[in-house]
Amino acid sequence: MCAALENALDNLVTIDLNDEAVLGACVEVQQFSRQVSGGSRELNANDASIVACAKAVDSTLLTTDRDLTHLKAPQWPVQFF
């Protein structure tokens, strides 16, 4: 395997989707999305999981996904570019 690829794979952060913190954050983001002022939103499972992973590991999610615009800091770790 190429040394650069091997190094990149060795430095990846992995997150267990079955971790209690991730599952709890997934429920939390879906509940929040359904209660947002201006109209309820239903996030698809992939978007909810991605946001939940970022929240569970206290990281910022960098995204261009406009389905997440209702998620604002500091409660939600989402930054748009």
Backbone torsions as a table, in degrees:
resi	resn	phi	psi	omega
1	MET	NA	144.4	178.8
2	CYS	-60.3	137.0	-177.3
3	ALA	-60.0	-38.9	-179.7
4	ALA	-65.5	-41.7	178.2
5	LEU	-66.6	-43.3	178.4
6	GLU	-59.4	-43.0	178.2
7	ASN	-63.4	-43.0	179.3
8	ALA	-62.2	-45.0	-180.0
9	LEU	-65.4	-35.4	178.8
10	ASP	-67.5	-23.3	-176.4
11	ASN	-102.1	5.7	177.8
12	LEU	-71.0	142.8	173.0
13	VAL	-91.9	127.3	176.8
14	THR	-110.8	143.5	-177.6
15	ILE	-129.5	127.5	179.5
16	ASP	-78.7	115.6	-178.7
17	LEU	-65.7	-15.7	178.3
18	ASN	-93.8	3.1	177.0
19	ASP	-64.3	140.0	-177.5
20	GLU	-58.0	-37.1	179.7
21	ALA	-65.7	-39.8	178.9
22	VAL	-68.1	-47.1	179.8
23	LEU	-61.5	-41.8	178.0
24	GLY	-64.1	-41.8	178.4
25	ALA	-67.5	-32.3	178.0
26	CYS	-65.4	-44.3	176.5
27	VAL	-63.2	-43.6	-178.3
28	GLU	-61.2	-44.6	-178.6
29	VAL	-68.0	-36.6	177.6
30	GLN	-67.9	-42.1	178.1
31	GLN	-63.6	-44.7	179.0
32	PHE	-60.0	-44.5	-177.8
33	SER	-63.0	-34.7	179.8
34	ARG	-73.2	-20.1	-175.5
35	GLN	-108.3	6.0	-175.6
36	VAL	-63.0	139.6	178.8
37	SER	-68.2	146.4	-177.5
38	GLY	91.9	-0.8	176.2
39	GLY	128.5	137.1	179.9
40	SER	-65.7	146.1	175.7
41	ARG	-128.7	144.5	175.6
42	GLU	-115.0	110.8	176.8
43	LEU	-77.4	143.9	174.5
44	ASN	-71.6	162.6	-174.4
45	ALA	-60.0	-36.6	179.8
46	ASN	-65.6	-47.2	179.1
47	ASP	-61.4	-43.9	-179.9
48	ALA	-62.2	-41.9	179.5
49	SER	-65.7	-40.3	180.0
50	ILE	-64.1	-47.1	178.4
51	VAL	-63.6	-41.8	-179.6
52	ALA	-61.9	-40.8	178.3
53	CYS	-62.4	-45.1	179.3
54	ALA	-60.9	-45.0	-179.4
55	LYS	-65.3	-41.3	-176.1
56	ALA	-64.9	-31.6	-179.4
57	VAL	-104.7	13.8	176.3
58	ASP	54.9	48.6	178.0
59	SER	-119.7	162.3	177.4
60	THR	-97.2	131.3	176.4
61	LEU	-90.8	119.2	174.6
62	LEU	-94.5	126.0	-173.3
63	THR	-150.3	160.2	168.6
64	THR	-114.2	5.3	-176.8
65	ASP	-72.5	107.7	-176.6
66	ARG	-74.3	-6.2	174.2
67	ASP	-70.1	-12.0	-176.4
68	LEU	-106.7	9.9	-173.6
69	THR	-63.6	-20.5	179.7
70	HIS	-79.1	-8.9	-179.6
71	LEU	-92.3	107.5	-174.7
72	LYS	-112.5	147.2	173.2
73	ALA	-69.7	153.5	5.2
74	PRO	-88.5	-8.3	-177.7
75	GLN	-66.8	-36.2	-176.8
76	TRP	-120.1	132.9	-175.3
77	PRO	-85.2	59.2	-176.2
78	VAL	-120.5	131.4	176.4
79	GLN	-129.7	130.8	-177.4
80	PHE	-98.6	146.8	174.1
81	PHE	-140.2	NA	NA
